[in-house]
Amino acid sequence: MAGLDKATQNSALKKAIYILIFLLVIDLLFLLFHYFVHYYKSGYFASFTFTEISRRGNTYTRYYFSIAQDGGFGEMFQYFKFVMAGILLLYLAKTMRSKFLLLWAALSFFLFIDDWLGIHEMIGGEVIGQSLKSYGKNTYANGQLVYGILFTVIVCIVGFIFWQRSSPQVKSLSLRLFLSLGVLWTSAVLFDHLRGIIRMHYYVGLVLEEGGEHFAASAFLFFCCLYVFKQKQSINQEAAIVKN
């Protein structure tokens, strides 16, 4: 992969950017759908007052187009991103012979399972949160924050061990994936925690939390796609050299 010429690398980047734009457009559409399903009143763009409508059209529409709804279309799109990223990382782990990328694939699948089953809510909010009752209010939000911090520390320690033994290409991809998850952590853990302890309008908090999660997951999948394209072109280039 390191020996790819600039034109080949630009070609891979161009393909990956098309995918990123596609993902981000869908993310923005889900945010807009959520607003219009829950807040839009009547007339031509009549209200951007952030006043939620108690009954707006079909319950099915309100449920599945709510970006914060577990099992809604927005959440399903998140599941798709992490599952696809996990599959691509398995491919990269095999072709690049990297145990570190295998770890990244496992983490990607875990993020899907955690979001799907609500593990962070059960362990963080209910189990850890219950043990924090003697320390004050907002134990559910504080429990999820503690869970997020502990999980991050463990992942960083294990990741650092694998990082030291990895190739420059794997380190380059891992750095980009780490930055994507940093944005995801800030949105999913920090902003979610702030929503629980300070007064913040629901939709504003939703954009910061859920919107940030969606954009971060799109960036995560984008980097996986980029390196898959680069790896495939590298393999094709090596095959052409051997053939000649």
URCORVEN-V941875 format. One record per residue. RES is the residue in one letter. SS is DSSP state (helix for helix, strand for strand, loop for the rest). BURIAL is b if it has 24 or more other C-alpha atoms within 12 Angstrom, else e. D_LAST is the distance of its C-alpha to the last C-alpha in Angstrom with 1 decimal. Layout:
res=RES ss=SS burial=BURIAL d_last=D_LAST
res=RES ss=SS burial=BURIAL d_last=D_LAST
//
This chain:
res=M ss=loop burial=b d_last=19.0
res=A ss=loop burial=e d_last=20.3
res=G ss=loop burial=e d_last=17.1
res=L ss=loop burial=e d_last=17.2
res=D ss=loop burial=e d_last=18.0
res=K ss=helix burial=e d_last=21.4
res=A ss=helix burial=e d_last=20.7
res=T ss=helix burial=e d_last=18.9
res=Q ss=helix burial=b d_last=21.8
res=N ss=helix burial=e d_last=24.3
res=S ss=helix burial=e d_last=22.9
res=A ss=helix burial=b d_last=23.4
res=L ss=helix burial=b d_last=26.8
res=K ss=helix burial=e d_last=27.9
res=K ss=helix burial=e d_last=27.3
res=A ss=helix burial=b d_last=29.3
res=I ss=helix burial=b d_last=32.0
res=Y ss=helix burial=e d_last=32.6
res=I ss=helix burial=b d_last=33.2
res=L ss=helix burial=b d_last=35.5
res=I ss=helix burial=e d_last=37.5
res=F ss=helix burial=e d_last=37.9
res=L ss=helix burial=b d_last=39.2
res=L ss=helix burial=b d_last=41.5
res=V ss=helix burial=e d_last=43.0
res=I ss=helix burial=b d_last=43.9
res=D ss=helix burial=b d_last=45.4
res=L ss=helix burial=b d_last=47.5
res=L ss=helix burial=e d_last=48.6
res=F ss=helix burial=b d_last=49.8
res=L ss=helix burial=b d_last=51.9
res=L ss=helix burial=b d_last=53.4
res=F ss=helix burial=b d_last=54.1
res=H ss=helix burial=b d_last=55.9
res=Y ss=helix burial=b d_last=58.0
res=F ss=helix burial=b d_last=59.0
res=V ss=helix burial=b d_last=59.7
res=H ss=helix burial=b d_last=61.9
res=Y ss=loop burial=b d_last=63.3
res=Y ss=loop burial=b d_last=63.3
res=K ss=loop burial=e d_last=66.8
res=S ss=loop burial=e d_last=67.7
res=G ss=loop burial=e d_last=67.4
res=Y ss=loop burial=e d_last=64.6
res=F ss=loop burial=e d_last=62.9
res=A ss=loop burial=e d_last=66.4
res=S ss=loop burial=e d_last=66.0
res=F ss=loop burial=e d_last=63.7
res=T ss=loop burial=e d_last=66.5
res=F ss=loop burial=e d_last=64.8
res=T ss=loop burial=e d_last=67.6
res=E ss=loop burial=e d_last=66.4
res=I ss=loop burial=e d_last=67.6
res=S ss=loop burial=e d_last=69.1
res=R ss=loop burial=e d_last=68.5
res=R ss=loop burial=e d_last=65.8
res=G ss=loop burial=e d_last=64.9
res=N ss=loop burial=e d_last=63.4
res=T ss=helix burial=e d_last=63.2
res=Y ss=helix burial=e d_last=59.8
res=T ss=helix burial=e d_last=58.4
res=R ss=helix burial=b d_last=59.9
res=Y ss=helix burial=b d_last=58.6
res=Y ss=helix burial=b d_last=55.0
res=F ss=loop burial=b d_last=54.4
res=S ss=loop burial=b d_last=55.8
res=I ss=loop burial=b d_last=53.0
res=A ss=loop burial=b d_last=54.9
res=Q ss=loop burial=b d_last=55.6
res=D ss=loop burial=e d_last=54.1
res=G ss=loop burial=e d_last=52.6
res=G ss=loop burial=e d_last=52.5
res=F ss=helix burial=b d_last=49.5
res=G ss=helix burial=b d_last=48.8
res=E ss=helix burial=b d_last=48.6
res=M ss=helix burial=b d_last=46.5
res=F ss=helix burial=b d_last=44.0
res=Q ss=helix burial=b d_last=44.0
res=Y ss=helix burial=b d_last=43.4
res=F ss=helix burial=b d_last=40.4
res=K ss=helix burial=b d_last=38.8
res=F ss=helix burial=b d_last=39.2
res=V ss=helix burial=b d_last=38.1
res=M ss=helix burial=b d_last=34.9
res=A ss=helix burial=b d_last=34.3
res=G ss=helix burial=b d_last=34.9
res=I ss=helix burial=b d_last=32.3
res=L ss=helix burial=b d_last=29.6
res=L ss=helix burial=b d_last=30.5
res=L ss=helix burial=b d_last=30.2
res=Y ss=helix burial=b d_last=26.6
res=L ss=helix burial=b d_last=25.9
res=A ss=helix burial=b d_last=27.8
res=K ss=helix burial=e d_last=25.7
res=T ss=helix burial=e d_last=22.2
res=M ss=loop burial=b d_last=23.3
res=R ss=loop burial=e d_last=25.5
res=S ss=loop burial=b d_last=28.6
res=K ss=helix burial=b d_last=32.1
res=F ss=helix burial=b d_last=33.4
res=L ss=helix burial=b d_last=31.6
res=L ss=helix burial=b d_last=33.1
res=L ss=helix burial=b d_last=36.4
res=W ss=helix burial=b d_last=35.8
res=A ss=helix burial=b d_last=35.2
res=A ss=helix burial=b d_last=38.4
res=L ss=helix burial=b d_last=40.2
res=S ss=helix burial=b d_last=39.0
res=F ss=helix burial=b d_last=40.3
res=F ss=helix burial=b d_last=43.5
res=L ss=helix burial=b d_last=44.1
res=F ss=helix burial=b d_last=44.0
res=I ss=helix burial=e d_last=46.4
res=D ss=helix burial=b d_last=48.7
res=D ss=helix burial=b d_last=49.0
res=W ss=helix burial=b d_last=49.5
res=L ss=helix burial=e d_last=52.1
res=G ss=loop burial=e d_last=53.6
res=I ss=helix burial=e d_last=53.3
res=H ss=helix burial=b d_last=53.8
res=E ss=helix burial=b d_last=57.0
res=M ss=helix burial=e d_last=58.3
res=I ss=helix burial=b d_last=57.6
res=G ss=helix burial=b d_last=58.0
res=G ss=helix burial=b d_last=60.7
res=E ss=helix burial=b d_last=62.8
res=V ss=helix burial=e d_last=62.3
res=I ss=helix burial=b d_last=61.9
res=G ss=helix burial=b d_last=63.9
res=Q ss=helix burial=e d_last=66.9
res=S ss=helix burial=e d_last=66.9
res=L ss=loop burial=e d_last=67.2
res=K ss=helix burial=e d_last=70.4
res=S ss=helix burial=e d_last=72.6
res=Y ss=helix burial=e d_last=70.6
res=G ss=loop burial=e d_last=71.5
res=K ss=loop burial=e d_last=70.4
res=N ss=loop burial=b d_last=67.0
res=T ss=helix burial=b d_last=66.1
res=Y ss=helix burial=b d_last=63.6
res=A ss=helix burial=b d_last=61.6
res=N ss=helix burial=b d_last=62.0
res=G ss=helix burial=b d_last=60.8
res=Q ss=helix burial=b d_last=57.6
res=L ss=helix burial=b d_last=57.1
res=V ss=helix burial=b d_last=57.6
res=Y ss=helix burial=b d_last=55.2
res=G ss=helix burial=b d_last=52.5
res=I ss=helix burial=e d_last=53.0
res=L ss=helix burial=e d_last=53.0
res=F ss=helix burial=b d_last=49.8
res=T ss=helix burial=e d_last=48.1
res=V ss=helix burial=e d_last=49.1
res=I ss=helix burial=e d_last=47.9
res=V ss=helix burial=b d_last=44.5
res=C ss=helix burial=e d_last=44.2
res=I ss=helix burial=e d_last=45.1
res=V ss=helix burial=e d_last=42.7
res=G ss=helix burial=b d_last=39.9
res=F ss=helix burial=e d_last=40.5
res=I ss=helix burial=e d_last=40.1
res=F ss=helix burial=e d_last=36.6
res=W ss=helix burial=b d_last=35.8
res=Q ss=loop burial=e d_last=36.2
res=R ss=loop burial=e d_last=33.6
res=S ss=loop burial=b d_last=30.9
res=S ss=loop burial=e d_last=27.7
res=P ss=helix burial=e d_last=28.0
res=Q ss=helix burial=b d_last=26.2
res=V ss=helix burial=b d_last=28.6
res=K ss=helix burial=b d_last=31.5
res=S ss=helix burial=e d_last=30.5
res=L ss=helix burial=b d_last=30.6
res=S ss=helix burial=b d_last=33.7
res=L ss=helix burial=b d_last=35.6
res=R ss=helix burial=b d_last=35.1
res=L ss=helix burial=b d_last=36.2
res=F ss=helix burial=b d_last=39.1
res=L ss=helix burial=e d_last=40.3
res=S ss=helix burial=b d_last=40.1
res=L ss=helix burial=b d_last=42.3
res=G ss=helix burial=b d_last=44.5
res=V ss=helix burial=b d_last=45.4
res=L ss=helix burial=b d_last=45.8
res=W ss=helix burial=b d_last=48.1
res=T ss=helix burial=b d_last=50.2
res=S ss=helix burial=b d_last=50.7
res=A ss=helix burial=b d_last=51.2
res=V ss=helix burial=b d_last=53.2
res=L ss=helix burial=b d_last=54.8
res=F ss=helix burial=b d_last=55.7
res=D ss=helix burial=b d_last=56.7
res=H ss=helix burial=b d_last=59.0
res=L ss=helix burial=b d_last=60.4
res=R ss=helix burial=b d_last=61.2
res=G ss=helix burial=b d_last=63.3
res=I ss=helix burial=e d_last=65.4
res=I ss=loop burial=e d_last=65.9
res=R ss=loop burial=e d_last=67.0
res=M ss=loop burial=e d_last=64.1
res=H ss=loop burial=e d_last=64.0
res=Y ss=helix burial=b d_last=62.1
res=Y ss=helix burial=b d_last=59.7
res=V ss=helix burial=e d_last=58.9
res=G ss=helix burial=b d_last=58.3
res=L ss=helix burial=b d_last=56.2
res=V ss=helix burial=b d_last=53.9
res=L ss=helix burial=b d_last=53.5
res=E ss=helix burial=b d_last=52.9
res=E ss=helix burial=b d_last=51.3
res=G ss=helix burial=b d_last=49.6
res=G ss=helix burial=b d_last=48.2
res=E ss=helix burial=b d_last=46.9
res=H ss=helix burial=b d_last=45.2
res=F ss=helix burial=b d_last=43.5
res=A ss=helix burial=b d_last=42.4
res=A ss=helix burial=b d_last=41.0
res=S ss=helix burial=b d_last=39.0
res=A ss=helix burial=b d_last=37.6
res=F ss=helix burial=b d_last=36.7
res=L ss=helix burial=b d_last=34.8
res=F ss=helix burial=b d_last=33.2
res=F ss=helix burial=b d_last=31.6
res=C ss=helix burial=b d_last=30.4
res=C ss=helix burial=b d_last=28.7
res=L ss=helix burial=b d_last=27.2
res=Y ss=helix burial=b d_last=25.6
res=V ss=helix burial=b d_last=24.4
res=F ss=helix burial=b d_last=22.6
res=K ss=helix burial=b d_last=21.1
res=Q ss=helix burial=b d_last=20.1
res=K ss=helix burial=b d_last=18.5
res=Q ss=helix burial=b d_last=16.5
res=S ss=helix burial=b d_last=15.5
res=I ss=helix burial=e d_last=14.4
res=N ss=helix burial=e d_last=12.4
res=Q ss=helix burial=e d_last=10.8
res=E ss=helix burial=e d_last=10.0
res=A ss=helix burial=e d_last=8.7
res=A ss=helix burial=e d_last=6.2
res=I ss=helix burial=e d_last=5.2
res=V ss=helix burial=e d_last=5.5
res=K ss=helix burial=e d_last=3.8
res=N ss=loop burial=e d_last=0.0
//
